[in-house]
Amino acid sequence: MAIKYYLQNNPITPDPNDCSARVVANQTHTVESIIKEMLRRGSTITEADCQAVLKVFFDVVADEVAEGNSVNLPLVNIRPAVNGVFTSATDSFDPSRHIKKATVSSGTLLTQKMNAALVEKILQVQTTPALVEYTDINSQTTNSIVTAGGIGQIVGEELKFNPANAAEGIFFTAANGTATKVTVIASRTEGKLMFSIPALAPGSYTLEVRIGYGTTNIVVRSGSLQDALQVS
């Protein structure tokens, strides 16, 4: 399978004819789907074993970086960093002006795989939100249960919406077509949304993200989770 891309106008360079490539992911994986792929390839360990080992692995790597250590892996190299402006040589870290973060670069194995990867140019596609997985934090379940008043997480692509536009956002749509909008958003990125779940009546719901595209004539497009979610 190839890396698919289409060309779009490049706003950075002065030449109006310049274009840049935008990659369209063939699919988006989670830890669970990666484990299933590992098992499909003939791994002799169980799914539960994979879950347990990976959890410890992720915890150890995260702890090591948070303790100021660099971690070099075949997939990625991770090191701690501090960003922000220090006013003088005697200035110290101030959480209101500085941030701690992890910087990531490709590891040797991933670099080798990317160098050998195939690419395929495609026609420009219409971008829409893509919801891959919903996690109900309270019940620790995915794509099944919604805890009214709890915390929810959506993982996917093209998820970052404009909260200033009332037509955009996260919506729970009941079987009768009534849509309830999420009003409390904890974090908003292209790949993940964290939010407080509204007070929903018991029943089945479709989880939907609506995003406006364009600068003047805003066109709102939506993407939905394939699985119906249940509030008990």
Secondary structure as GFF3:
##gff-version 3
##sequence-region A 1 232
A	DSSP	beta_strand	3	9	.	.	.	ID=ss1
A	DSSP	beta_strand	19	24	.	.	.	ID=ss2
A	DSSP	alpha_helix	31	40	.	.	.	ID=ss3
A	DSSP	alpha_helix	47	66	.	.	.	ID=ss4
A	DSSP	beta_strand	71	72	.	.	.	ID=ss5
A	DSSP	beta_strand	76	83	.	.	.	ID=ss6
A	DSSP	beta_strand	99	106	.	.	.	ID=ss7
A	DSSP	alpha_helix	108	116	.	.	.	ID=ss8
A	DSSP	beta_strand	119	121	.	.	.	ID=ss9
A	DSSP	beta_strand	130	136	.	.	.	ID=ss10
A	DSSP	beta_strand	141	142	.	.	.	ID=ss11
A	DSSP	beta_strand	151	157	.	.	.	ID=ss12
A	DSSP	beta_strand	169	174	.	.	.	ID=ss13
A	DSSP	beta_strand	179	181	.	.	.	ID=ss14
A	DSSP	beta_strand	184	188	.	.	.	ID=ss15
A	DSSP	beta_strand	192	196	.	.	.	ID=ss16
A	DSSP	beta_strand	203	213	.	.	.	ID=ss17
A	DSSP	beta_strand	219	224	.	.	.	ID=ss18
A	DSSP	beta_strand	229	231	.	.	.	ID=ss19
###
